[in-house]
Amino acid sequence: VKALAVGNPLVKERVETANELSRLLTLQRKAIETYFALEKDLTELPGKMERQRNLIRKCQEDAVFMQQTFAVQDKELRKQIRKTIYDAVCANCLATKETILMTYQGFQIVLPTNMSKEKPYVWLQRQGRYYVELGDSEVGCLIRLDNALEGLPVHLEKLEKNLTEMEQREVALQVELQKEENFTDQITACKEKLAKIDKKLGVDKK
């Protein structure tokens, strides 16, 4: 306090140095946290990419199967199918166990667990598994199922795009990890400077 009162420049320098040390320690901590987060992402990516390749392979098989076997049913049959699906979905709200309802166009229609009445949906399942939101009308539910099946090639493109993005992410992470920001030298220099100032001020603890 006395030193500050007489305007000792060493005190001002010590405050500035201590603030700089605090800033550097914060940067170092954040750099370490970022490094480990990036390293974790990089470690997990190969498994994610392998799962993505499996999804792509299954979707490719399903898209080919659909294109080869998709058949247009007569009006009366479609009416029966859509009523069966709609009634089953309405009765399935908050079910605790999945149920295979029927096979449609070679794909299983699976009633999900914990489905809310406000957002009815089913899974279409063959090699892959595809989410289909149904809406709130009996007529619309079958149309949405058809759209999902006919849209498998588009879904496949999205899966392939996601895989490409993962591969690019892997390269970017490898580059980023090589940079590895390090403030150790600056922190050491700052601590040494602080110790010298403290010694001059007569407040060093040695």
Residue, then its C-alpha position, 0 to 999 in steps of 0.5 A: v500500500k505504501a509502495l502504491a502511495v509513492g507510485n513505485p513503478l515496480v508495483k505496477e509492473r508486478v500487477e501487469t506481470a501477474n495479470e499476464l501470467s494469469r492470462l497465459l495460464t488460462l490460455q494454456r488450460k484452454a489449449i490443453e482442453t481443446y487438444f484433448a477434445l480434438e484428440k477424442d474426436l479423432t479417436e472416435l471418427p474411424g468407428k463412426m465412419e465404419r458405421q456410416r459405411n455399413l449404413i451406406r451398404k445397406c441403403q444401396e442394397d435396399a434402393v436396388f431391391m426397391q427399384q426392382t420389386f416396387a409394385v403398384q397395388d390396386k385401389e382397394l388393397r391400398k385402402q386396406i393397407r393404409k387402414t391397417i397401418y393407421d389403426a395400428v399406429c394410433a393404438n401404438c402411442l407410448a408402447t414399451k416394446e417395438t412391434i413388427l406390424m406387417t411387410y410392405q413392398g418387401f420392407q417390414i413396418v415396425l411400430p416404435t416405442n414411446m411414440s407420441k400421439e402428436k408425432p406418429y411415425v414408423w420404421l421401415q426396415r429391411q437391410g437398413r432402417y428408415y424413419v418415416e413420419l406419418g402425419d395425422s391422416e389415414v390417406g397420407c400415411l401410405i403416401r409417406l411410406d411410398n415417398a420414403l421408399e422412392g426416396l432411398p436414392v436421395h437418402l443414400e446420397k445424404l449418407e455418402k455426403n456425411l461420410t465424405e464430411m467425416e473423412q474431411r474432418e479426419v484430415a482437418l483434425q490431424v492438421e489441427l493437432q499438429k499445431e498444438e498451441n503451447f504457452t509453457d515457455q511464456i509462462t516460465a518466463c513470466k514466472e521468472k520475471l515475477a520472482k525477480i520483481d518480488k525479490k526487488l520488492g522484498v516480498d519473495k518467499k525464499 
